[in-house]
Amino acid sequence: MNNKQNDKYKELLIKATQDLKDCQKNLQLQSCFDCEKLFDCEIRKKYVDAVYNSMSKGQSGGFEF
């Protein structure tokens, strides 16, 4: 896997993290667990997907540590 591919996942994770933090700040929450939309939130879903993809580098099945 090349660095450009790795950078793509890192950039997506950074953006998803910032979007999540902005949402929490706007709603004055410390955590998504305090939000009534916890299980229906697209922002949180994109963040979780970005975390998974950054760990797995887009591959299904294991992680690179």
C-alpha atoms as one frame of an Amber mdcrd trajectory, in Angstrom:
protein
   0.000   0.000   0.000   1.459   3.362  -0.944   1.576   6.532   1.138  -0.940
   8.296  -1.075  -3.503   5.590  -0.272  -2.703   5.857   3.454  -3.023   9.651
   3.287  -6.521   9.285   1.832  -7.724   7.350   4.869  -5.967   9.729   7.249
  -7.559  12.767   5.572 -11.012  11.174   5.723 -10.514  10.389   9.412  -9.381
  13.939  10.185 -12.418  15.404   8.421 -14.842  12.968  10.066 -13.325  13.690
  13.484 -13.685  17.437  12.981 -17.284  17.058  11.790 -18.097  14.984  14.870
 -16.444  17.469  17.233 -18.265  20.369  15.560 -21.584  18.579  16.003 -20.892
  17.867  19.673 -19.889  21.496  20.220 -23.006  22.815  18.454 -25.209  20.548
  20.579 -23.165  21.328  23.714 -22.406  17.645  24.315 -19.269  16.000  25.667
 -20.045  12.690  23.959 -22.300  11.195  21.302 -23.635   8.880  23.989 -25.475
  11.877  25.454 -27.266  12.555  22.154 -30.773  11.319  21.430 -29.760  10.618
  17.798 -26.920   8.285  18.802 -28.014   5.319  16.670 -29.468   7.334  13.773
 -26.694   9.905  13.313 -25.039  10.072   9.893 -22.138  12.165  11.240 -21.311
   9.512  13.850 -21.733   6.716  11.284 -19.268   8.447   8.929 -16.830   8.862
  11.821 -17.063   5.184  12.812 -16.589   4.157   9.171 -13.580   6.492   8.835
 -11.990   5.010  11.978 -12.521   1.464  10.703 -11.177   2.312   7.242  -8.129
   4.084   8.655  -7.319   1.007  10.745  -7.965  -1.512   7.982  -6.637   0.690
   5.152  -9.789  -0.088   3.197  -9.322  -3.856   3.360 -11.974  -6.062   4.892
 -10.893  -8.490   7.522  -7.933  -7.554   9.834  -6.136  -4.447  10.857  -2.547
  -3.243  10.500  -1.105  -2.205  13.847
